[in-house]
Amino acid sequence: MNIRYDEKDQVFHLQTKHTSYIMQVVKGGYLAHLYWGRNVEKLGEHNRLTYPARCSFHPNPDAQDHTLSTDWLPQEYSGYGCGDFRHPAYQIQFANGSTASELQYKSHRITNGKPVLDGLPATYVESADEAMSLEIELEDQATGISVVMSYTVFAEHDAITRSVRFVNHSADQMKLMQAMSMSVDFPHADYDMIRLPGAWARERHMERHSLATGVQSVESRRGSSSHQQNPFIALMSKGANEEYGDVYGFSLVYSSNFLAQVEVDQFHTARVSMGINPFDFEWQLDAGASFQTPEVVMVYSGEGLGEMSRTYHRLYRTRLCRGEFRDQVRPVLVNNWEATYFDFNADKIEALASSAGELGIELLVLDDGWFGKRNDDRSSLGDWFVNADKLEGGLEEVAGRVKAQGLQFGLWFEPEMISPDSELYRAHPDWCLHVPGRRRTQARNQLVLDFTRQDVCDAIVEAVSKVLSSAPITYVKWDMNRNMTEIGTTSLPASRQREACHRYILGVYSVMERITSQFPHILFESCSGGGGRFDPGILFYMPQTWTSDDTDAVERLKIQYGTSLVYPVSSMGAHVSAVPNHQVGRVTSLEMRGHVAMSGNLGYELDLTKLPEEEKHIIREQTTNYKEVIGLVQNGEMYRLISPFEGSGNETSWMFASQDRQEALFGFFRVLAEPNPRLTRVKLRGLSPKTQYRLVGTEEIYGGDELMYAGIQLPLTTHDFSSLMYHFVAVE
């Protein structure tokens, strides 16, 4: 880890263990991007920028120098209107109505540690020697705007973070119309782009395609990061795969509308930018005011997609997630939702807890329907008091009955929502996001609370805190079951309504910070109809997320595989549910459902009281086996071995290896059986070649080199939906 500045040549060189990132202040005061890739000692003067004279359609800042044009200069953070016709990183409307702007270098500062982003989630350090940071101030001398670009490199992680702060030093008011968190210009466009599109119950499916001339982008305009796209993209060199090739990852620590795009220009260079979506965004920047963008985490890997993912996993698991549960193994839980839906009482919950305790389950989560007059999804969101018709003795009594069965007690909330049929709405109809004179469009029979308002935020913190203080609650599932429409607020004047979406998520972050800080002993899991807000911003407050509402084992192979491109396994909630599956109607084996769910934070979501003894026996084995490997699954290094997105998609395989290479868990999944199938041999990774490993439950001994280079022969299967898990431990 190092940040060096060559004063003579005005070159900045940022280094992690295996990565170099190099910039230079060039003629005209522009900050140019020179290199990002494998660690190099330096870039010699002969290997930096050249200035070819281009045609007359390229504007020149200096009319006497035709070798410099911002239209082709690889820049760190570009404006628009002064010669660069590519998509800008920022755009500002000034007091005179113009939007032309360009930035020149003014100053810089190098410090130990990492600055905190006020009001925003971000990666962090626990001591100043874990990271170094660089702040470069650029200015537009004609307008008085300055842009402070922040870079951080880590001692133990091959990642670089970037964010931007805008400061209005003029006496005039400005309108910030676009404020990307980062921009970087690549010297060529010979890359494939990776993205993670999806839908509700089909999140984060991996797509790969070649870059083409023009703009290719992923974005959300839904008020959340969304099921449909994820705030992550990667560029891969041609031919790169899990183990080989250059990969550049970009992950935005943000939970609302975002844009990630790649523009390939006429010279076949590629400009990557990422940040808050400028669609329907505007921010009033008064004299002396500032605006801070969210953080982007950039990861370069010279060893394929797998190493990029493991870098994100280590960083996000240890220096994005926070709190008591960051480093703790998570309890095996049962959620009552698919067992009872809204039809439950204390006796049913106690019976479910009794069955769960017999099967080695440690936590019962009471899902939707415990509050207000909530007997379906048409009422009571916002009325965070106990439904006495269902739970006559209140939460304390039902929690006590669950605890008497040896289980912890957890609870579901949806704090950001309000039902039109609720006491809260009847008392405060202006507390939802709305536009006067327009209908209030409902989704799932609910509206969105206006978290731009401090009084609304305070009321929700008070109501939720009162419930959490009323019973021995050790787990909260925080849900959010719709996207935004009619995004308007009474808290802002007409001229500032386009700030509402960003201010909303700042309000959410504030509420989450206050509640999670007040109740540090509670494990919080986020949810948004499953994975509709599975993003780094939320992980800063809640260390795990319900990965998808789709619990079908076959669908979960793709969902969990795609999610693992950037998010650690410790952040993924994964449950075994009943069959036929409630989302797709498929009947899969309990063995396969268990093995898929054991590849995340294991839970169950079915009526355990109605299971035959044979299935109860299988679940007892699953929970027992999982507890033996839970630390390995949640904190080990993940290696993806066979992709469900390639070939027929009939087979998937992944594994987890301990960081000391003394232990590994290998999983293999086959969807459909075949007549006369080929023999399958899978090569493992992440082991020590010279170490001998025993397959747990047998006397079989394998060499690490044997498992990695020759692979392991898998048994033939004669039924659909088959799977296996092999646990290897080093032989002393």
HELIX and SHEET records of a PDB file:
HELIX    1   1 LYS A   27  GLY A   29  5                                   3    
HELIX    2   2 GLU A   45  ASN A   47  5                                   3    
HELIX    3   3 ALA A  128  GLU A  130  5                                   3    
HELIX    4   4 GLY A  304  ARG A  319  1                                  16    
HELIX    5   5 TRP A  337  THR A  340  1                                   4    
HELIX    6   6 ALA A  346  GLU A  358  1                                  13    
HELIX    7   7 GLY A  394  ALA A  404  1                                  11    
HELIX    8   8 GLU A  423  ALA A  427  1                                   5    
HELIX    9   9 PRO A  429  TRP A  431  5                                   3    
HELIX   10  10 GLN A  454  LEU A  468  1                                  15    
HELIX   11  11 ALA A  494  GLU A  499  5                                   6    
HELIX   12  12 ALA A  500  GLN A  518  1                                  19    
HELIX   13  13 PRO A  536  LEU A  539  1                                   4    
HELIX   14  14 ALA A  553  THR A  563  1                                  11    
HELIX   15  15 VAL A  569  SER A  571  5                                   3    
HELIX   16  16 LEU A  590  ALA A  597  1                                   8    
HELIX   17  17 LEU A  608  LYS A  610  5                                   3    
HELIX   18  18 GLU A  613  ASN A  635  1                                  23    
HELIX   19  19 GLY A  704  ASP A  705  1                                   2    
HELIX   20  20 GLU A  706  ALA A  710  3                                   5    
SHEET    1   A 4 ASN A   2  ASP A   6  0                                        
SHEET    2   A 4 VAL A  11  GLN A  15 -1                                        
SHEET    3   A 4 THR A  19  VAL A  25 -1                                        
SHEET    4   A 4 LEU A  31  ARG A  38 -1                                        
SHEET    1   B 5 TYR A  90  GLN A  93  0                                        
SHEET    2   B 5 MET A 174  PHE A 186 -1                                        
SHEET    3   B 5 ALA A 270  ILE A 276 -1                                        
SHEET    4   B 5 PHE A 258  VAL A 264 -1                                        
SHEET    5   B 5 GLY A 214  GLU A 219 -1                                        
SHEET    1   C 3 TYR A  90  GLN A  93  0                                        
SHEET    2   C 3 MET A 174  PHE A 186 -1                                        
SHEET    3   C 3 TRP A 283  LEU A 285 -1                                        
SHEET    1   D 5 GLN A 104  ASN A 112  0                                        
SHEET    2   D 5 ALA A 131  ASP A 140 -1                                        
SHEET    3   D 5 ILE A 145  PHE A 154 -1                                        
SHEET    4   D 5 ALA A 159  ASN A 168 -1                                        
SHEET    5   D 5 SER A 290  GLN A 292 -1                                        
SHEET    1   E 9 GLN A 104  ASN A 112  0                                        
SHEET    2   E 9 ALA A 131  ASP A 140 -1                                        
SHEET    3   E 9 ILE A 145  PHE A 154 -1                                        
SHEET    4   E 9 ALA A 159  ASN A 168 -1                                        
SHEET    5   E 9 GLU A 295  SER A 301 -1                                        
SHEET    6   E 9 VAL A 247  VAL A 253 -1                                        
SHEET    7   E 9 PHE A 232  SER A 237 -1                                        
SHEET    8   E 9 TYR A 191  ARG A 195 -1                                        
SHEET    9   E 9 GLU A 207  SER A 210 -1                                        
SHEET    1   F 9 LEU A 333  ASN A 335  0                                        
SHEET    2   F 9 LEU A 363  LEU A 366  1                                        
SHEET    3   F 9 GLN A 408  PHE A 413  1                                        
SHEET    4   F 9 ILE A 473  TRP A 478  1                                        
SHEET    5   F 9 LEU A 523  SER A 526  1                                        
SHEET    6   F 9 GLN A 544  TRP A 546  1                                        
SHEET    7   F 9 MET A 572  SER A 577  1                                        
SHEET    8   F 9 ASN A 601  GLU A 605  1                                        
SHEET    9   F 9 LEU A 333  ASN A 335  1                                        
SHEET    1   G 2 MET A 417  ILE A 418  0                                        
SHEET    2   G 2 LEU A 447  VAL A 448 -1                                        
SHEET    1   H 6 GLU A 637  ILE A 642  0                                        
SHEET    2   H 6 GLU A 651  ALA A 657 -1                                        
SHEET    3   H 6 GLU A 663  ARG A 670 -1                                        
SHEET    4   H 6 SER A 722  ALA A 730 -1                                        
SHEET    5   H 6 GLN A 692  LEU A 695 -1                                        
SHEET    6   H 6 ILE A 701  GLY A 703 -1                                        
SHEET    1   I 2 ARG A 681  VAL A 682  0                                        
SHEET    2   I 2 ILE A 712  GLN A 713 -1                                        
END                                                                             
